[in-house]
Amino acid sequence: MNRTISLEIPPTTIISVVPSQTELLHSLGLSDEVIGITKFCVHPQEWFRSKTRVGGTKKLNLDKIKELKPDLIIGNKEENDEAQIKTLISEYPVWMSDISTLEDALDMVSALGKITSRESRAEEIRLAIQSGFDKLPPAETHRTAAYFIWRNPYMVAGKQTFINEMIEKCGLKNVFEQSRYPEISPEELRKASPDVILLSSEPYPFRDKHVQEFKSICPLSDIRIVDGEFFSWYGSRLMAAPSYFQELFFANNS
């Protein structure tokens, strides 16, 4: 983001306002240092139950953050509200990530390892993630896919998103070329006619009951409910993502 921040290293009072990065901080062994998380930081469960919650990712409780007096806040350009982040930047060291590729995620792991003096553990996590993705079969981009994140209105993950990167790692080609998260109509979906329709468990909680709804639009598509955390969480959860993708898409090829 073309910013430079100054802070004591290692920081001893950290607030994370991004769920996937909160989980990474836990994997880095920062239980004592992390003092605040959001209400969506559900992993690990023990932190969700015990750490102070500072609101939602896009609606932070700035007064609660002020009470905690953090010496580092860790956020993300996409997941957090720009105006609130600018307010926090004026008062605290705020480190922001901007993730759209696997390489971005790996760099983020290394950067947070360095900032928190957990370089060795961060390198272990980075190598485990890279090794897992290296073992996936080569991408076969002749199969097309649409990945839904919302209903009423329908919204999909388009290009220039981390989800799109994961779709491609699964050997699929996104049928929607628009950038970010476009709203689409049933007619546009019918016309695109993807081979696979992926209904994410988050942020909209798609369930089995929604499959028939999409089947009526694209009767020939393979429609699946998928765990959105493996497609959109870009922290240490990526260590388990390749195994999930392997089972989901490549099991019959092994």
N, C-alpha and C positions, 0 to 999 in steps of 0.2 A: 504493500500500500504506500510505498515511498515515504515511510516514516521511520524515525529513529527514536527509541525510548531508552531511558536510563533507569536502572534499578539496582538494588543490592542483590548480589548473587551469592548464594542462592536465596530466592525469596522465601519468606517464612509464613506469610499470610496471603493465600491465593484464593481468588474467586474465579470459578469457571462458569461461563454462561452459555456453554454449548454441550449438549449431552454426550456426543461421541468423544469430545476432548476431555470431558470429565472422566469418562471410563478410561481413557489413556492415562490420565494423571494417576488414577488408582493403580493401573498396571505398572507405572513407573515407581510406585512405592511412596506416594506423597500423602499418606493418610493424615499425618499431623499437620502438614502445610496447607492443605485445602480446607478452607473454613466456610465457603459458601458455594452453593450450586443452584440450578433452577429447578422448578417443579417438574420439568421434563427429564431431568437427569436421573433416570430410573435404574441405571447400572453404575456401580454395584448397589444391590439392595441395602446393604448395611449403611452406605453413605446416604441413600435416599431417605432412610429412616432417621439418621442421626445428624446429618449436616444441616446448617441453616439454609433455608431456601430463600432466594432473593427474587422471586417472581418468575415470569415466563421468559423465554428467549427473546421475544419481541415486545414484552411489557415488563421490564425490570422494575423492581422496587428500589429506586435510587436512595431513598432514606435508609432502607435496611443495609444497602451496600455501604453507605456512609458510616453507619454504626459499627460495621465490621472492620473498617480502616484497613483495607487490603494494601499490600505493597506490590501486588500484580493482579491484573484482571485479564483473563484469556477469553477471547471471543472469536467470531467468524463473520466475515463480510456479508454472507448471504443470510445467515440465520438470525442475526441481531439487527435491531432497529438503528438506522444510521444516526438519527437525531440523538437518541439516548447514548450511543457510543461516543458521539462528539462531546456530549456533556461529561461523560466519564473521562475522556481523554484530557479534558481541561483540568481534572483534579487528581488523576491517578496514572501510573504506568499501565497502558492497555496494549497487550500484544494481540494482533489480529491475524487470523489465517484466511486464505482465499483458495478454496480447493475445488478443482474441476477435473483433475486427472489422478491416477494412481501415484505418479511421481510427485505431484503436489502433496499428497497425503504422506508419502514416505519422507519428504523434506520436512513436513510439519512435525513428524515424530522425532526426527533428529534435532530440529530446532528447539522443541520443548525439552528434550533431554538435556541439551546444552544449557538452556536458560535455568533449569532446575537442578543442575549438577547431577543428572542421572544419565550421563552419556552412555555408559556401558549397558544399562538395561534398555535404553532407547535403541541401541544398535542391535541388541538381541531381538527386539520386537520388529525392527525394520527388516532384518534378515529373514525372520520367520514369515513375515508378510510376503516378501519378494519370492521366497522359496515356494510358498504355497501357490502363488499365481503362476510361477514358472512351470509348475507341474500340470496346469490345466492344459487340455488338448488345444491344438492350434485353432484359432477362430475360423468358423465357417459362416461367412457373412451372407450366404444365400438365403438364410431364414430371416424373416422380418419380424419385428416385435413392436408393440405399443405398451408403454408402462404408465399406468394410471395412478395418480396420487390423490385425486379428489373426485367427488361426485356431486352433482347439482351445484355448479356446472361441472361437466367433465373437464379435468385438467390432466395433462400428461407431462412427463419429463422429456424435454427436447434436447437439442444439442447444447454444447457448452455447459453441461451439468456433470457432476460426479456420477449420478445415476446412469447417464448415457455411457460413461466410461465402463461402468460395471456391466451394462447390457452388452457392450462390445466384447468384454472379457468372457462373456458367456457364449460367444460365438454367434451373436445376433446383430441384426442391423436395424436401427431405429427407423420406423416409417415416417416419423414426424421430424422434418428438417428444421423447424423453427427453433430459435434459441430459447433457452431457459424453460419456462413452464407455461406453454400456451393453453388456452381454453379451446376445446374443440367441440364440434357438434356430432350427434350420432351419424349424420350424413357423411361428415368427413371421415369418421372411423370406418363406415361401411365402404367408402370409396378407397381408403387406404388398404383395407382388407389384409391386416397383418397375419402372418402364420401363427404368431403367439401373442396373446393378450395377458399381460401381467398386472394383477390387481394387488397393490401394495397394502400391507397391514398398517401403514402410517404414511402421512398424517391422517388420511381418512381411513377408518377401520373397515376395509373391505372384508366381507365374509362370504362363506359358501352361498348364502342366499342371493348374492349379487351376480353369481355366475350366469344364471338364466337370463338376466337382464342384458348382459353382453352377448349371450348366445343368440338372442333374438335379433341383434344387429349384425353380428358376424357368425353365422351358424357353422362355418367351416374352420374357424380359428380354434386353436388349442388355448383354453382359458384356464389360468392358474392363479390361485391366491399365493402370494409370496411374502416372505419376511422382509419388510422394508428396511430393517436395521442392517441387513447384510448388503443391501444395495446403496444405502445412503450414509451409514456411519463410517467415517474415515479415520478412526483412531485404531486402537488395539483390537477392536472387533474384526478388523480385516484379517487377523490371523486365522479366524474361523471361516471367513467368507468363501475361500476357494473350495473347501470341503462341502459347503452348502451348495455352491454352484455345480460342483461335480455330481452330487446326488440329484440335483434338480434337472440338469440338462444333459449330462454326459454318462449317466449310469449305464444306459443301454449300449454305450460304445466301448465300455471297459470289459 
